[in-house]
Amino acid sequence: HVPWSEVRFEDGAIRFDIEGEAITCTLEEARAVLDDLREDIAELLPRGLEVRGVVHPDGTVEVTALAGPEALAGVFEAAARRRFVRTAQESRGWLDAEELAAAMPGGSGAPSTLLSVPEFGLGARREALRRLFRARDPSEPLRVLLSRSVVVPLRDPRGGRRWYAWEVVEPDHATYLFRPADEASRERMLDWIADPDSRRAELLGDRDLQATLGFAARVLHKGAGEGLDDWWRRLRARLEAG
């Protein structure tokens, strides 16, 4: 919270300090925030704020009761969430899931909280992604392409090179496992996955492409009569086999 006494209006902008850091917000940005809130506030408080007080003989006013501000907290939280979602969706490249989760208003900071944001389109593989997130190698970024793909780094059970699990954010597909030989191979893998023209069928049928990207295996999500536990056992077995 920034006291009004510390807010300055200078050169067509709003300026204030937070923990010693100067923050500048243009009037256009401030108007955008207001427009974001206007309809929500009007719906929540159609008659505005209710103020009760006493007017003293000297003309000063003492406010004794103010109804409405506590209800505005939810409005501001919803607006902050909408801005967060819009900003994230404007990105067309890989996002660091931990950084994104840390920036999420009201979130715990855990990457798994992103699974509950409908606009991010990760919910179709929610339970599978939860397992992969828990098993991930925290020394490497967990990368997401919103509404498209997730790449989860996994430690090798035998202490070898790191694995990467690519999940397409659609139900009833497969988990694709990569094991790039070096950083350059890993970047080629990420670039190929991020390219909207890339096709999984091409990857499965091209041995040269597999070698270039470090592709190692495909683990089907489920066969006849199988569930999530069966997929997880097969995936772990493939990692342990090397």
Secondary structure, DSSP 4 states (H G I P E B T S, - for coil): ---GGG-EEETTEEEEEETTEEEEEEHHHHHHHHHHHHHHHHHH-TT--EEEEEE-TTS-EEEEEEESHHHHHHHHHHHHHHHHHHHHHT--S-EEHHHHHHHSTT--S-GGGGGG-GGGT-GGGHHHHHHHHHHB-TTS--EEETTTEEEEEE--TTS-SPEEEEEESSSS-EEEEE--SSHHHHHHHHHHHH-TT--HHHHHH-HHHHHHHTEEEEEES--TT--HHHHHHHHHHHHHH-
